[in-house]
């Protein structure tokens, strides 16, 4: 089992690599800046709809590599943290 970073850590790294302030990401994604802060600090989980909006603004493709049982209760955080990839140079 690999030790993968939390979703919030990954989103923060991507946001910073894109030279975006939390307020700019929040405005573009239609959420509050405090929501971005809470997600980045693992103080709040994120639903799939919000996650997809954030990834769209950041220009990150969401890719699920493993088969997921859609009947199971898997949080967007768990899926995204384990399957989120981005190009540092984009």
MIVEXMI-180218 format. One record per residue (C-alpha): residue in one letter; x, y, z. Coordinates in pm, whole numbers. Layout:
<pts>
A|X|Y|Z
...
</pts>
This chain:
<pts>
X|0|0|0
X|142|337|-100
X|126|644|118
X|-66|897|-91
X|-130|1257|4
X|-470|1374|122
X|-700|1537|-133
X|-662|1879|28
X|-283|1862|4
X|-301|1767|-362
X|-549|2044|-442
X|-333|2298|-262
X|-22|2190|-455
X|-206|2210|-785
X|-356|2550|-699
X|-17|2686|-602
X|147|2538|-912
X|-115|2726|-1117
X|-32|3044|-920
X|-393|3081|-806
X|-499|3235|-478
X|-769|3056|-280
X|-1007|3345|-346
X|-955|3316|-723
X|-1012|2941|-727
X|-1319|2983|-508
X|-1470|3251|-730
X|-1408|3052|-1048
X|-1554|2733|-895
X|-1851|2906|-735
X|-1764|2831|-372
X|-1652|3035|-73
X|-1281|3094|-5
X|-1333|2939|338
X|-1448|2621|164
X|-1120|2600|-29
X|-924|2659|292
X|-1119|2392|481
X|-1072|2137|200
X|-700|2208|172
X|-659|2168|548
X|-859|1843|557
X|-1122|2009|776
X|-1402|1947|528
X|-1486|1675|284
X|-1589|1763|-69
X|-1877|1624|-272
X|-1818|1500|-624
X|-1991|1799|-789
X|-1770|2052|-611
X|-1461|1842|-670
X|-1530|1828|-1043
X|-1578|2208|-1057
X|-1249|2262|-873
X|-1064|2023|-1101
X|-1214|2188|-1407
X|-1094|2531|-1295
X|-750|2388|-1217
X|-732|2211|-1552
X|-689|1871|-1389
X|-832|1554|-1538
X|-1003|1319|-1297
X|-915|958|-1369
X|-1045|656|-1183
X|-816|363|-1250
X|-973|101|-1030
X|-1316|-57|-1058
X|-1547|110|-810
X|-1861|-52|-677
X|-2114|228|-721
X|-2335|70|-457
X|-2070|117|-193
X|-2038|431|13
X|-1710|579|-111
X|-1647|946|-45
X|-1529|1177|-320
X|-1227|1256|-101
X|-1115|895|-87
X|-1155|838|-459
X|-992|1165|-560
X|-699|1143|-322
X|-610|801|-453
X|-660|874|-824
X|-585|1240|-884
X|-298|1323|-1112
X|-183|1649|-1261
X|88|1779|-1486
X|314|2011|-1284
X|418|2189|-1603
X|68|2266|-1734
</pts>
